[in-house]
């Protein structure tokens, strides 16, 4: 296998797929990237056995072939080469020689036959939408995913596809984020799948806020998305997501309307002196006034007062300040609405206009 390629083109391909390569691997070949050189292009593949990323680049092929090359070493070498440099890679036997100008590097390789690759299952369903729409769904919900919960089905993002709607839902058991886009999906029935956390974060990184199309396919236990010249293939989480619609509170008789940015800034200041373990903030509501209070074991306290639109009965309720900041941080309207019922009931946060996002936050005792 021998090829000639520009440094920028190769580096772009490497950085598109290297996120899937873990630093510690059970199989040595998983630390490598698969290089498949055809007549006119290079296909670079990385995988961790659960997620696979494939990128294509135009190259000048001298000799077609396949091999695997250490991912992070190659990426670091390319990053260190000058902008616009030309690179030659010549792989044979158990090594690959990379040359650029007066630089020369010899890297150990492993046989391409050892590299595990997987494709999409036959008979799946397809969904097409703009990158901007899918990116918006992920941006507004992914922060609520659990990280390492024993309830493995919470360590991911639910995609609920209906004939006229695509909805993304994430929850860690203490909060819930939900966003949706209305569109003709081409589906005749509802379909729910859970994308793993790592897959969601890689997909978010690949997507741009553009009208370019992303083509998705959902097959037997697998999810595949084509984003520009990159293909992402992932296993799905096999589990039953909670009935999230039952979690969304209804009948809240106390409505708070306030400026989103002023509230976010006040919460950020109050959070400085919040208990580092519990991160609690107390909200005290009375006629058109909101008081935010935090304290910590060192007997330090913070208090912020805001003018808000509120005419309900006085209410005192506690929340995790980080959960409130996360929800307010992904909104893009000037004002927000919070519906409350009692000190023991969840709060529902929405954008002031007819927004397509809803956030549920569990109360906490302070």
Secondary structure by P-SEA (a helix, b strand, c coil): ccccccaaaaaaaaaacccccccccccccccbbbbbbcccbbbbbbbcccbbbbbbbbbbccccccccccaaaaaaaaaacccbbbbbbbbcccbbbbbcccbbbbbbbcccccbbbbbbbcbbbbbbbcaaaaaaaaaacccccccccccccccbbbbbbcccbbbbbbbcccbbbbbbbbccccccbbbbbbbcaaaaaaaaaacccccbbbbbbbcccbbbbbcccbbbbbbccccccccccccccccccbbbbccaaaaaaaaaaaacccccccbbbbbbbcccbbbbbbbcccccbbbbbbbccccccbbbbbccaaaaaaaaaaccccbbbbbbccccbbbbbbccccccbbbbbbbbcc
